[in-house]
């Protein structure tokens, strides 16, 4: 979920059949980089080792990142290979809940992450969702397009790890947030 792949949990693994063919190929490449390619058979990932080190996974993601930060939009159309390692899950689940995004950047450890949304309505929904999810700790500034974590400081070495927490929170609350975004859109009508 933090890397943006779509899956359904199984007793001993993950059903990846809802994921796009190009993202499954990307996952296969990533798993090859960390020696787990044999654990993905068809659309089912059954890891022999239930945990992969976060640092090892991030190294694989960043080594395969193609640097565009923009590409096809929409939940099922996202090309995860183009997404920044720390931002892919955030963007995937924002699109799922109905917040349409255009381009994003995780800041590469030196700047504050940012997201450009399709409309002001999407920006407003993003702001409301983040504040609701985090009791005000996470924020979105529509004017600068910056994602803000009030607990993370720093200009030269910006810790992006909180974006994984955000992706997990979006995933866990995706159904409720989708309803909230729909209600916010309905309020505008």
C-alpha atoms as one frame of an Amber mdcrd trajectory, in Angstrom:
protein
   0.000   0.000   0.000   2.842   2.437   0.744   4.299   1.834  -2.719   0.951
   2.282  -4.428   0.366  -1.256  -5.694  -3.240  -2.476  -5.673  -3.763  -5.795
  -3.896  -6.173  -7.863  -1.868  -4.741  -9.728   1.140  -4.794 -13.518   0.988
  -4.092 -15.991   3.793  -0.473 -16.429   2.678   0.128 -13.539   0.307  -1.448
 -10.929  -1.920  -3.767 -11.063  -4.919  -2.377  -8.507  -7.374  -4.905  -9.241
 -10.152  -6.466  -5.755  -9.915  -3.123  -4.133 -10.779  -2.347  -3.016 -14.335
  -0.070  -5.186 -16.494   2.652  -2.493 -16.641   2.642  -2.062 -12.852   2.812
  -5.851 -12.404   5.849  -5.890 -14.722   7.360  -3.103 -12.606   6.673  -5.079
  -9.415   8.324  -8.117 -10.995  11.412  -5.979 -11.775  11.512  -4.671  -8.196
  11.167  -8.152  -6.756  13.967  -9.326  -9.041  16.211  -6.591  -7.636  15.714
  -7.920  -4.104  15.725 -11.618  -4.973  12.002 -12.320  -4.637  10.915 -12.526
  -8.292   9.966 -16.207  -7.932   7.413 -15.235  -5.276   5.195 -13.502  -7.869
   3.341 -16.100  -9.927   0.707 -14.752 -12.289  -1.140 -12.174 -10.247  -0.399
 -13.681  -6.831   2.524 -12.602  -4.661   3.365 -15.170  -1.979   6.539 -13.985
  -0.257   8.780 -16.630   1.284  10.099 -13.928   3.581   7.141 -11.967   5.027
   9.229  -8.855   5.622  11.533  -6.922   3.363  13.730  -4.234   4.828  12.322
  -0.778   4.151  15.744   0.556   3.145  16.249  -2.323   0.697  12.789  -1.752
  -0.821  13.349   2.007  -1.150  16.739   1.439  -2.814  15.043  -0.818  -5.363
  12.247   1.723  -5.955  14.635   4.623  -6.409  16.965   2.627  -8.681  14.043
   1.838 -11.003  12.388   5.292 -10.821  12.196   6.854 -14.257  11.975  10.444
 -13.062   8.857  11.870 -14.674   6.651  12.417 -11.591   3.755  12.853 -13.997
   2.020  10.532 -16.362  -1.372   8.957 -16.854  -3.897  10.110 -14.262  -6.573
   8.185 -12.408  -6.511   5.286  -9.976  -6.127   2.459 -12.499  -4.040   4.414
 -15.014  -1.128   5.420 -12.777   2.269   4.205 -13.944   4.061   3.605 -10.635
   7.463   3.425 -12.347   7.161   7.169 -13.001   6.276   8.059  -9.409   8.709
   9.110  -6.697   9.314   6.270  -4.234   7.803   8.098  -1.277   4.880   9.579
  -3.233   3.455   6.663  -5.254   1.214   5.301  -2.494  -0.045   8.765  -1.572
  -0.999   9.567  -5.163  -2.575   6.162  -5.808  -4.867   6.383  -2.763  -5.700
  10.071  -3.284  -6.933   9.161  -6.759  -8.925   6.262  -5.317 -10.774   8.514
  -2.875 -11.621  10.949  -5.669  -8.909  13.599  -5.428  -7.568  14.051  -8.943
  -3.850  14.780  -9.185  -1.690  16.010 -12.058   1.935  15.942 -10.953   3.810
  15.437  -7.693   7.256  15.342  -6.137   8.422  13.850  -2.841  11.108  16.547
  -2.521  13.952  14.018  -2.911  14.991  14.591   0.697  15.935  18.230   0.135
  12.587  19.993  -0.274   9.037  19.807   1.036   6.885  17.394  -1.019   4.180
  18.828  -3.255   1.140  17.779  -5.268  -0.633  19.606  -8.051  -4.353  18.822
  -8.198  -6.702  19.035 -11.183  -8.898  21.714  -9.599  -9.377  23.985  -6.609
 -12.135  21.621  -5.516  -9.604  18.766  -5.427  -7.166  20.970  -3.488  -9.868
  21.811  -0.932 -10.786  18.121  -0.584  -7.114  17.186  -0.129  -6.717  19.794
   2.588  -9.830  18.584   4.439  -8.864  14.907   4.163  -5.354  15.446   5.523
  -6.574  17.496   8.460  -9.247  14.897   9.237  -6.826  11.954   8.988  -4.180
  13.492  11.211  -6.007  15.824  13.606  -4.170  18.736  11.973  -0.654  17.247
  11.885  -0.735  16.816   8.088  -1.777  19.729   5.906  -1.993  20.772   2.288
  -1.362  24.363   1.245  -3.229  24.930  -2.037  -1.322  28.153  -2.735   2.109
  26.486  -2.713   0.860  22.924  -3.408   3.005  21.765  -0.468   2.265  18.776
   1.746   3.129  19.730   5.289   3.788  17.609   8.348   4.023  20.013  11.271
   6.343  17.587  13.094   8.929  17.427  10.282  11.387  20.274  10.035  14.439
  20.859   7.982  15.466  22.381   4.726  18.585  20.501   3.677  17.648  17.035
   4.915  13.894  16.685   4.687  12.633  13.365   6.097  10.149  11.955   3.568
   9.354   8.798   5.556   6.126  10.334   6.889   4.724  10.051   3.350   4.619
   6.261   3.859   2.540   6.853   7.003   0.256   9.102   4.973  -0.135   6.451
   2.252  -0.994   3.822   4.875  -3.527   6.131   6.542  -5.143   6.920   3.178
  -5.353   3.211   2.393  -6.816   2.283   5.795  -9.441   5.044   5.598 -10.028
   4.909   1.829 -13.726   3.994   2.014 -14.617   6.705   4.546 -12.465   9.305
   2.764 -14.071   8.481  -0.575 -17.472   9.147   1.001 -16.150  12.385   2.514
 -14.804  13.612  -0.847 -18.114  12.748  -2.536 -19.983  14.676   0.176 -17.670
  17.682  -0.231 -18.332  17.669  -3.981 -22.074  17.383  -3.340 -21.935  20.393
  -0.956 -20.579  22.514  -3.816 -23.574  21.712  -6.068
